[in-house]
Amino acid sequence: MSPEPQLPPAIRYVVIGAGVHGLSTAWHLARELKARGQGGGDDVVVLDKDGVGAGASGIACGVIRNNYFQPAMRRLMAHSVAVWESDPAAFSYHPVGYLQAAPEVMRANVGQIHAEQQEIGYASTLVEGEADCRSYLGDLFGDWQAPGITNVLHEHRGGYANNLASMRGLAAKAEAEGVRIMTGVRVTGTDVDGGAVRAVTTDQGTVRCEQLVVAVGPWIRDVWAMLELPETVDIRDRDGQLHRGAAMWTYLLLQEGTLGVDPGLFTDTRGGLPPVVHVDSDTPLYDEDGGLVTEQMWGIYYKPDFSFGGVQGGAIPMAVGKPTAEVAVDPYGPASPEFTVSPDFARMWTAALAHCHQRFEGTSHLYKDENSGGLGCFTPDSFPVFDTFRQNAYVIADSNHGYKMIGVGELVAREILGEPQELLAPFRFDRYERGELHPTSSSPFPWS
């Protein structure tokens, strides 16, 4: 039996986190170093306190889309979709497309998204008007019955990927380039000297490094503190007004679950896999017993997924109800005794499925009563921060946009090697000071 690999005392590049961003950055960094004749995967180590995909990337619903109201997000997502498409088998990627159905209050926003998708060559179809939307959705699904939908945006690219399988595929690509992925190694601090990170301390020793990459998803609050970065930030809004002392990080509970029907039940009228469906609605929602669920605007997303064994999806995230400092991220996801979805989610989500499709009527009892969901750590404006801190610590703070952004690692690798990337520029930390915030949409989701 071979001994466990030892933590190197020094290495050029340390990446914290074996999720989508850490693995993608390590893979692309190794390739870029080799292509430039400046080294290779032997210069890169990935550290994770648990294992590959053990955090948010491994429980993600896996939706891949370009449906964003913010031009900068849309361009960045188009780049990431292309990376998913580069090796569907390795990434366990299903390019079924993505469809948004929305009410009149969102029509202008959805129309703008479609127009700007056309400008960047991203194929999509826009349908407007309640009658035309009903016809389009009926032709696609046969049993569509949700009223009040006046605009449909059907992206012909995108789709979904299987979470853990895709992370294993990404890890394999990194390891094939010589990257070492060391799991079961908990980072406990950083050694900052002369304004730069000189070393990372772990429960298994200290690693000196030239460059640190932080890609830890909802654990960003803790590594941010290790870097002695501020807990609050002053924000200048798009109107120039300054708001002092906004919390840098906020946690939301991610509501996701699975309806335990045969995933083959959810097909299109041709018997094929349908697109991922996202529905926003301002129509009152009732459960199968006729009880009112909500009169407020609601939203859900869903897809058939054979790895989950049913129809899987989610709804609008919920406030955690605790100060950020008191939120315990570990244990994470389904293992958490506290931060998983409640029965209220099951009632709302299954009612919404039946509201949209006749085939889901009377199936609420098939909802899988098991822990699901997780925590998302959001920035003050709910959009990512990609930037360098402490001279040589590159922070990838995805604000819960993470899994679908597989292409960010390629761009970060180039920036680390001295090539600023236009697609990442709108996500610098100083946008808060400059007042260059991303526009907000009429969607009830904070990430749209």
C-alpha positions as a Python dict, from the first residue, in 0.01 Angstrom:
ca = {
    (1, 'M'): (0, 0, 0),
    (2, 'S'): (155, 329, -110),
    (3, 'P'): (190, 606, 150),
    (4, 'E'): (-40, 909, 144),
    (5, 'P'): (109, 1197, -59),
    (6, 'Q'): (284, 1453, 154),
    (7, 'L'): (199, 1821, 152),
    (8, 'P'): (474, 2002, -40),
    (9, 'P'): (668, 2252, 174),
    (10, 'A'): (665, 2497, -117),
    (11, 'I'): (496, 2526, -455),
    (12, 'R'): (432, 2811, -697),
    (13, 'Y'): (51, 2793, -706),
    (14, 'V'): (-184, 2690, -426),
    (15, 'V'): (-553, 2660, -509),
    (16, 'I'): (-798, 2625, -220),
    (17, 'G'): (-1114, 2436, -313),
    (18, 'A'): (-1179, 2129, -529),
    (19, 'G'): (-1507, 2252, -674),
    (20, 'V'): (-1579, 2391, -1019),
    (21, 'H'): (-1368, 2707, -986),
    (22, 'G'): (-1069, 2554, -813),
    (23, 'L'): (-1048, 2256, -1047),
    (24, 'S'): (-1108, 2462, -1361),
    (25, 'T'): (-844, 2717, -1260),
    (26, 'A'): (-591, 2445, -1178),
    (27, 'W'): (-656, 2264, -1507),
    (28, 'H'): (-628, 2575, -1720),
    (29, 'L'): (-333, 2712, -1525),
    (30, 'A'): (-139, 2391, -1584),
    (31, 'R'): (-220, 2404, -1957),
    (32, 'E'): (-126, 2772, -1985),
    (33, 'L'): (204, 2720, -1802),
    (34, 'K'): (293, 2432, -2033),
    (35, 'A'): (192, 2620, -2348),
    (36, 'R'): (405, 2919, -2248),
    (37, 'G'): (706, 2708, -2151),
    (38, 'Q'): (680, 2837, -1793),
    (39, 'G'): (616, 2511, -1611),
    (40, 'G'): (313, 2285, -1586),
    (41, 'G'): (86, 2094, -1354),
    (42, 'D'): (373, 2006, -1120),
    (43, 'D'): (366, 2372, -1015),
    (44, 'V'): (1, 2356, -902),
    (45, 'V'): (-161, 2197, -599),
    (46, 'V'): (-531, 2196, -508),
    (47, 'L'): (-619, 2168, -139),
    (48, 'D'): (-963, 2068, -12),
    (49, 'K'): (-1067, 1987, 342),
    (50, 'D'): (-1300, 1713, 220),
    (51, 'G'): (-1293, 1586, -139),
    (52, 'V'): (-1361, 1665, -502),
    (53, 'G'): (-1707, 1821, -532),
    (54, 'A'): (-1772, 1788, -159),
    (55, 'G'): (-1916, 2139, -135),
    (56, 'A'): (-2162, 2344, -337),
    (57, 'S'): (-2048, 2211, -677),
    (58, 'G'): (-2130, 1855, -575),
    (59, 'I'): (-2491, 1924, -477),
    (60, 'A'): (-2571, 2182, -745),
    (61, 'C'): (-2883, 2140, -953),
    (62, 'G'): (-2646, 2169, -1246),
    (63, 'V'): (-2834, 2418, -1466),
    (64, 'I'): (-2628, 2574, -1745),
    (65, 'R'): (-2778, 2892, -1889),
    (66, 'N'): (-2711, 3232, -2040),
    (67, 'N'): (-3037, 3386, -1917),
    (68, 'Y'): (-2911, 3700, -1745),
    (69, 'F'): (-3036, 4058, -1751),
    (70, 'Q'): (-2681, 4188, -1692),
    (71, 'P'): (-2473, 4221, -2012),
    (72, 'A'): (-2150, 4135, -1830),
    (73, 'M'): (-2299, 3815, -1689),
    (74, 'R'): (-2441, 3720, -2026),
    (75, 'R'): (-2105, 3753, -2202),
    (76, 'L'): (-1929, 3561, -1927),
    (77, 'M'): (-2188, 3283, -1937),
    (78, 'A'): (-2163, 3251, -2314),
    (79, 'H'): (-1792, 3181, -2263),
    (80, 'S'): (-1868, 2920, -1996),
    (81, 'V'): (-2135, 2746, -2205),
    (82, 'A'): (-1870, 2702, -2476),
    (83, 'V'): (-1642, 2531, -2223),
    (84, 'W'): (-1922, 2293, -2123),
    (85, 'E'): (-1977, 2219, -2491),
    (86, 'S'): (-1607, 2147, -2547),
    (87, 'D'): (-1630, 1799, -2389),
    (88, 'P'): (-1989, 1698, -2300),
    (89, 'A'): (-1892, 1340, -2216),
    (90, 'A'): (-1617, 1432, -1969),
    (91, 'F'): (-1836, 1698, -1807),
    (92, 'S'): (-2153, 1482, -1805),
    (93, 'Y'): (-2322, 1771, -1984),
    (94, 'H'): (-2667, 1750, -2143),
    (95, 'P'): (-2717, 2029, -2401),
    (96, 'V'): (-3099, 2029, -2390),
    (97, 'G'): (-3139, 2408, -2382),
    (98, 'Y'): (-3304, 2638, -2129),
    (99, 'L'): (-3651, 2793, -2134),
    (100, 'Q'): (-3784, 3083, -1930),
    (101, 'A'): (-4158, 3148, -1907),
    (102, 'A'): (-4257, 3477, -1743),
    (103, 'P'): (-4550, 3715, -1679),
    (104, 'E'): (-4615, 4057, -1830),
    (105, 'V'): (-4424, 4244, -1558),
    (106, 'M'): (-4104, 4081, -1684),
    (107, 'R'): (-4166, 4118, -2059),
    (108, 'A'): (-3941, 4420, -2116),
    (109, 'N'): (-3651, 4258, -1929),
    (110, 'V'): (-3688, 3928, -2113),
    (111, 'G'): (-3709, 4107, -2447),
    (112, 'Q'): (-3387, 4292, -2369),
    (113, 'I'): (-3210, 3968, -2277),
    (114, 'H'): (-3313, 3816, -2610),
    (115, 'A'): (-3199, 4119, -2811),
    (116, 'E'): (-2859, 4121, -2644),
    (117, 'Q'): (-2823, 3745, -2687),
    (118, 'Q'): (-2867, 3799, -3060),
    (119, 'E'): (-2596, 4067, -3053),
    (120, 'I'): (-2343, 3819, -2917),
    (121, 'G'): (-2459, 3535, -3145),
    (122, 'Y'): (-2625, 3327, -2874),
    (123, 'A'): (-2913, 3134, -3033),
    (124, 'S'): (-3252, 3183, -2870),
    (125, 'T'): (-3619, 3226, -2959),
    (126, 'L'): (-3847, 3491, -2810),
    (127, 'V'): (-4225, 3441, -2801),
    (128, 'E'): (-4452, 3724, -2687),
    (129, 'G'): (-4824, 3749, -2613),
    (130, 'E'): (-5028, 3513, -2396),
    (131, 'A'): (-5191, 3325, -2683),
    (132, 'D'): (-4866, 3270, -2872),
    (133, 'C'): (-4687, 3163, -2554),
    (134, 'R'): (-4963, 2913, -2471),
    (135, 'S'): (-4939, 2772, -2823),
    (136, 'Y'): (-4558, 2749, -2815),
    (137, 'L'): (-4550, 2581, -2475),
    (138, 'G'): (-4836, 2351, -2570),
    (139, 'D'): (-4655, 2241, -2884),
    (140, 'L'): (-4345, 2173, -2676),
    (141, 'F'): (-4502, 1993, -2380),
    (142, 'G'): (-4859, 1901, -2475),
    (143, 'D'): (-4990, 1941, -2118),
    (144, 'W'): (-4887, 2300, -2045),
    (145, 'Q'): (-5158, 2479, -1847),
    (146, 'A'): (-5008, 2773, -1653),
    (147, 'P'): (-5204, 3095, -1716),
    (148, 'G'): (-5062, 3446, -1730),
    (149, 'I'): (-4744, 3370, -1926),
    (150, 'T'): (-4689, 3646, -2182),
    (151, 'N'): (-4325, 3596, -2275),
    (152, 'V'): (-4108, 3290, -2335),
    (153, 'L'): (-3734, 3295, -2399),
    (154, 'H'): (-3607, 2960, -2526),
    (155, 'E'): (-3228, 2932, -2533),
    (156, 'H'): (-3119, 2661, -2774),
    (157, 'R'): (-2782, 2619, -2603),
    (158, 'G'): (-2723, 2543, -2237),
    (159, 'G'): (-2895, 2267, -2042),
    (160, 'Y'): (-2765, 2087, -1735),
    (161, 'A'): (-2481, 1868, -1613),
    (162, 'N'): (-2462, 1597, -1348),
    (163, 'N'): (-2293, 1757, -1049),
    (164, 'L'): (-2049, 1504, -904),
    (165, 'A'): (-1981, 1336, -1237),
    (166, 'S'): (-1883, 1668, -1392),
    (167, 'M'): (-1651, 1752, -1102),
    (168, 'R'): (-1478, 1415, -1134),
    (169, 'G'): (-1435, 1480, -1505),
    (170, 'L'): (-1284, 1820, -1435),
    (171, 'A'): (-1054, 1672, -1171),
    (172, 'A'): (-938, 1408, -1419),
    (173, 'K'): (-847, 1679, -1669),
    (174, 'A'): (-645, 1866, -1406),
    (175, 'E'): (-465, 1551, -1290),
    (176, 'A'): (-388, 1456, -1650),
    (177, 'E'): (-195, 1783, -1670),
    (178, 'G'): (4, 1691, -1359),
    (179, 'V'): (-191, 1890, -1100),
    (180, 'R'): (-193, 1741, -750),
    (181, 'I'): (-535, 1738, -582),
    (182, 'M'): (-487, 1686, -209),
    (183, 'T'): (-806, 1615, -18),
    (184, 'G'): (-858, 1599, 357),
    (185, 'V'): (-633, 1904, 402),
    (186, 'R'): (-796, 2188, 596),
    (187, 'V'): (-660, 2540, 543),
    (188, 'T'): (-640, 2716, 880),
    (189, 'G'): (-473, 3046, 795),
    (190, 'T'): (-245, 3250, 575),
    (191, 'D'): (96, 3401, 640),
    (192, 'V'): (83, 3757, 509),
    (193, 'D'): (419, 3935, 505),
    (194, 'G'): (507, 4257, 327),
    (195, 'G'): (150, 4285, 199),
    (196, 'A'): (157, 3949, 19),
    (197, 'V'): (61, 3592, 106),
    (198, 'R'): (385, 3403, 158),
    (199, 'A'): (237, 3076, 280),
    (200, 'V'): (-80, 2887, 359),
    (201, 'T'): (-111, 2708, 691),
    (202, 'T'): (-308, 2383, 712),
    (203, 'D'): (-382, 2111, 964),
    (204, 'Q'): (-105, 1911, 797),
    (205, 'G'): (164, 2175, 778),
    (206, 'T'): (258, 2496, 600),
    (207, 'V'): (295, 2544, 225),
    (208, 'R'): (494, 2838, 92),
    (209, 'C'): (362, 2975, -235),
    (210, 'E'): (405, 3248, -495),
    (211, 'Q'): (35, 3271, -582),
    (212, 'L'): (-280, 3177, -394),
    (213, 'V'): (-618, 3112, -559),
    (214, 'V'): (-924, 3113, -329),
    (215, 'A'): (-1215, 2917, -479),
    (216, 'V'): (-1415, 2799, -180),
    (217, 'G'): (-1780, 2883, -257),
    (218, 'P'): (-1984, 2938, 62),
    (219, 'W'): (-1670, 2915, 278),
    (220, 'I'): (-1545, 3246, 132),
    (221, 'R'): (-1642, 3431, 452),
    (222, 'D'): (-1385, 3235, 648),
    (223, 'V'): (-1094, 3258, 403),
    (224, 'W'): (-1174, 3628, 353),
    (225, 'A'): (-1119, 3669, 728),
    (226, 'M'): (-792, 3474, 706),
    (227, 'L'): (-676, 3731, 452),
    (228, 'E'): (-776, 4006, 700),
    (229, 'L'): (-1010, 4168, 449),
    (230, 'P'): (-1301, 4394, 558),
    (231, 'E'): (-1631, 4256, 685),
    (232, 'T'): (-1819, 4556, 546),
    (233, 'V'): (-1791, 4767, 233),
    (234, 'D'): (-1909, 5113, 128),
    (235, 'I'): (-2119, 5099, -186),
    (236, 'R'): (-2197, 5375, -431),
    (237, 'D'): (-2515, 5288, -615),
    (238, 'R'): (-2589, 5351, -982),
    (239, 'D'): (-2735, 5693, -892),
    (240, 'G'): (-2415, 5797, -716),
    (241, 'Q'): (-2550, 5770, -361),
    (242, 'L'): (-2305, 5625, -106),
    (243, 'H'): (-2423, 5353, 133),
    (244, 'R'): (-2178, 5287, 415),
    (245, 'G'): (-2111, 4966, 600),
    (246, 'A'): (-2290, 4707, 385),
    (247, 'A'): (-2218, 4348, 489),
    (248, 'M'): (-1964, 4193, 254),
    (249, 'W'): (-2124, 3848, 282),
    (250, 'T'): (-2482, 3732, 329),
    (251, 'Y'): (-2605, 3373, 345),
    (252, 'L'): (-2923, 3247, 181),
    (253, 'L'): (-3077, 2901, 202),
    (254, 'L'): (-3092, 2738, -140),
    (255, 'Q'): (-3420, 2556, -191),
    (256, 'E'): (-3393, 2248, -409),
    (257, 'G'): (-3547, 1903, -410),
    (258, 'T'): (-3666, 1607, -617),
    (259, 'L'): (-4007, 1474, -714),
    (260, 'G'): (-3972, 1095, -713),
    (261, 'V'): (-4145, 1022, -1041),
    (262, 'D'): (-3989, 835, -1331),
    (263, 'P'): (-3772, 1106, -1494),
    (264, 'G'): (-3891, 966, -1826),
    (265, 'L'): (-4233, 1108, -1738),
    (266, 'F'): (-4106, 1455, -1817),
    (267, 'T'): (-4046, 1456, -2191),
    (268, 'D'): (-4140, 1689, -2473),
    (269, 'T'): (-4411, 1606, -2724),
    (270, 'R'): (-4156, 1419, -2937),
    (271, 'G'): (-4057, 1195, -2647),
    (272, 'G'): (-3716, 1360, -2608),
    (273, 'L'): (-3554, 1539, -2317),
    (274, 'P'): (-3708, 1884, -2270),
    (275, 'P'): (-3512, 2200, -2197),
    (276, 'V'): (-3451, 2302, -1840),
    (277, 'V'): (-3762, 2505, -1751),
    (278, 'H'): (-3769, 2820, -1539),
    (279, 'V'): (-4111, 2970, -1461),
    (280, 'D'): (-4176, 3305, -1291),
    (281, 'S'): (-4540, 3388, -1220),
    (282, 'D'): (-4755, 3648, -1049),
    (283, 'T'): (-5062, 3421, -1062),
    (284, 'P'): (-5183, 3302, -718),
    (285, 'L'): (-5060, 2951, -647),
    (286, 'Y'): (-5276, 2678, -488),
    (287, 'D'): (-5187, 2329, -369),
    (288, 'E'): (-5370, 2014, -478),
    (289, 'D'): (-5618, 2048, -190),
    (290, 'G'): (-5712, 2398, -303),
    (291, 'G'): (-5521, 2573, -27),
    (292, 'L'): (-5356, 2905, -111),
    (293, 'V'): (-4978, 2872, -119),
    (294, 'T'): (-4892, 3231, -211),
    (295, 'E'): (-5032, 3540, -375),
    (296, 'Q'): (-4684, 3686, -415),
    (297, 'M'): (-4467, 3649, -723),
    (298, 'W'): (-4305, 3306, -726),
    (299, 'G'): (-4051, 3122, -936),
    (300, 'I'): (-3928, 2765, -986),
    (301, 'Y'): (-3692, 2572, -1213),
    (302, 'Y'): (-3695, 2202, -1295),
    (303, 'K'): (-3564, 1928, -1522),
    (304, 'P'): (-3571, 1549, -1552),
    (305, 'D'): (-3257, 1404, -1403),
    (306, 'F'): (-3179, 1032, -1403),
    (307, 'S'): (-2893, 1077, -1155),
    (308, 'F'): (-3140, 1219, -901),
    (309, 'G'): (-3403, 962, -992),
    (310, 'G'): (-3685, 1200, -1069),
    (311, 'V'): (-3766, 1557, -1165),
    (312, 'Q'): (-3525, 1785, -983),
    (313, 'G'): (-3517, 2161, -934),
    (314, 'G'): (-3566, 2447, -696),
    (315, 'A'): (-3722, 2779, -605),
    (316, 'I'): (-3634, 3127, -479),
    (317, 'P'): (-3372, 3116, -199),
    (318, 'M'): (-3472, 3211, 154),
    (319, 'A'): (-3307, 3433, 413),
    (320, 'V'): (-3118, 3232, 673),
    (321, 'G'): (-3236, 3448, 962),
    (322, 'K'): (-2904, 3462, 1141),
    (323, 'P'): (-2620, 3715, 1142),
    (324, 'T'): (-2353, 3616, 892),
    (325, 'A'): (-2096, 3550, 1165),
    (326, 'E'): (-2327, 3295, 1330),
    (327, 'V'): (-2398, 3087, 1020),
    (328, 'A'): (-2233, 2746, 1047),
    (329, 'V'): (-2140, 2637, 695),
    (330, 'D'): (-2021, 2296, 818),
    (331, 'P'): (-2165, 2040, 795),
    (332, 'Y'): (-2274, 2146, 447),
    (333, 'G'): (-2576, 2070, 233),
    (334, 'P'): (-2784, 1759, 304),
    (335, 'A'): (-2560, 1679, 603),
    (336, 'S'): (-2662, 2002, 777),
    (337, 'P'): (-2903, 1968, 1071),
    (338, 'E'): (-3015, 2328, 1019),
    (339, 'F'): (-2973, 2468, 668),
    (340, 'T'): (-3183, 2242, 447),
    (341, 'V'): (-3526, 2294, 293),
    (342, 'S'): (-3847, 2283, 496),
    (343, 'P'): (-4182, 2114, 417),
    (344, 'D'): (-4303, 2455, 299),
    (345, 'F'): (-4071, 2425, 0),
    (346, 'A'): (-4210, 2084, -96),
    (347, 'R'): (-4566, 2218, -83),
    (348, 'M'): (-4482, 2524, -292),
    (349, 'W'): (-4262, 2349, -551),
    (350, 'T'): (-4493, 2054, -615),
    (351, 'A'): (-4791, 2290, -638),
    (352, 'A'): (-4602, 2497, -893),
    (353, 'L'): (-4516, 2189, -1101),
    (354, 'A'): (-4883, 2092, -1112),
    (355, 'H'): (-4976, 2453, -1189),
    (356, 'C'): (-4759, 2432, -1501),
    (357, 'H'): (-4811, 2072, -1620),
    (358, 'Q'): (-5114, 1847, -1604),
    (359, 'R'): (-4888, 1541, -1573),
    (360, 'F'): (-4774, 1652, -1225),
    (361, 'E'): (-5122, 1690, -1079),
    (362, 'G'): (-5174, 1465, -776),
    (363, 'T'): (-4803, 1377, -742),
    (364, 'S'): (-4708, 1587, -438),
    (365, 'H'): (-4693, 1272, -221),
    (366, 'L'): (-4403, 1151, -438),
    (367, 'Y'): (-4175, 1435, -326),
    (368, 'K'): (-3860, 1280, -183),
    (369, 'D'): (-3863, 1353, 189),
    (370, 'E'): (-3488, 1378, 237),
    (371, 'N'): (-3247, 1654, 329),
    (372, 'S'): (-3164, 1872, 32),
    (373, 'G'): (-3050, 2225, -43),
    (374, 'G'): (-2752, 2414, 90),
    (375, 'L'): (-2617, 2759, 161),
    (376, 'G'): (-2519, 3027, -85),
    (377, 'C'): (-2284, 3307, 17),
    (378, 'F'): (-2377, 3628, -162),
    (379, 'T'): (-2187, 3952, -220),
    (380, 'P'): (-2355, 4288, -147),
    (381, 'D'): (-2501, 4311, -500),
    (382, 'S'): (-2547, 3933, -549),
    (383, 'F'): (-2293, 3918, -833),
    (384, 'P'): (-1941, 3770, -835),
    (385, 'V'): (-1616, 3927, -731),
    (386, 'F'): (-1309, 3819, -929),
    (387, 'D'): (-1005, 4011, -813),
    (388, 'T'): (-659, 4006, -656),
    (389, 'F'): (-613, 4091, -288),
    (390, 'R'): (-298, 4101, -75),
    (391, 'Q'): (-93, 4133, -397),
    (392, 'N'): (-103, 3764, -487),
    (393, 'A'): (-430, 3613, -355),
    (394, 'Y'): (-678, 3578, -639),
    (395, 'V'): (-1031, 3551, -497),
    (396, 'I'): (-1308, 3380, -693),
    (397, 'A'): (-1623, 3475, -500),
    (398, 'D'): (-1902, 3353, -725),
    (399, 'S'): (-2201, 3473, -517),
    (400, 'N'): (-2374, 3142, -583),
    (401, 'H'): (-2344, 3165, -962),
    (402, 'G'): (-2066, 2910, -943),
    (403, 'Y'): (-2142, 2575, -1098),
    (404, 'K'): (-2246, 2697, -1441),
    (405, 'M'): (-1939, 2927, -1462),
    (406, 'I'): (-1692, 2652, -1552),
    (407, 'G'): (-1511, 2889, -1791),
    (408, 'V'): (-1407, 3137, -1522),
    (409, 'G'): (-1106, 2920, -1434),
    (410, 'E'): (-965, 2961, -1785),
    (411, 'L'): (-989, 3341, -1760),
    (412, 'V'): (-847, 3349, -1406),
    (413, 'A'): (-549, 3138, -1515),
    (414, 'R'): (-468, 3392, -1785),
    (415, 'E'): (-502, 3684, -1545),
    (416, 'I'): (-269, 3518, -1296),
    (417, 'L'): (-14, 3489, -1577),
    (418, 'G'): (-36, 3858, -1656),
    (419, 'E'): (-315, 3884, -1914),
    (420, 'P'): (-609, 4094, -1789),
    (421, 'Q'): (-938, 3950, -1912),
    (422, 'E'): (-1210, 4181, -2041),
    (423, 'L'): (-1484, 3938, -1939),
    (424, 'L'): (-1376, 3955, -1574),
    (425, 'A'): (-1321, 4332, -1557),
    (426, 'P'): (-1684, 4418, -1462),
    (427, 'F'): (-1654, 4200, -1152),
    (428, 'R'): (-1369, 4381, -973),
    (429, 'F'): (-1412, 4464, -606),
    (430, 'D'): (-1370, 4838, -666),
    (431, 'R'): (-1698, 4850, -860),
    (432, 'Y'): (-1863, 4914, -524),
    (433, 'E'): (-1657, 5227, -474),
    (434, 'R'): (-1695, 5338, -837),
    (435, 'G'): (-2070, 5288, -840),
    (436, 'E'): (-2049, 5059, -1143),
    (437, 'L'): (-2299, 4803, -1019),
    (438, 'H'): (-2474, 4555, -1242),
    (439, 'P'): (-2834, 4638, -1337),
    (440, 'T'): (-3108, 4453, -1151),
    (441, 'S'): (-3397, 4273, -1319),
    (442, 'S'): (-3762, 4225, -1228),
    (443, 'S'): (-3704, 3854, -1154),
    (444, 'P'): (-3775, 3731, -799),
    (445, 'F'): (-3440, 3547, -806),
    (446, 'P'): (-3137, 3740, -671),
    (447, 'W'): (-2906, 3588, -933),
    (448, 'S'): (-3104, 3681, -1248),
}
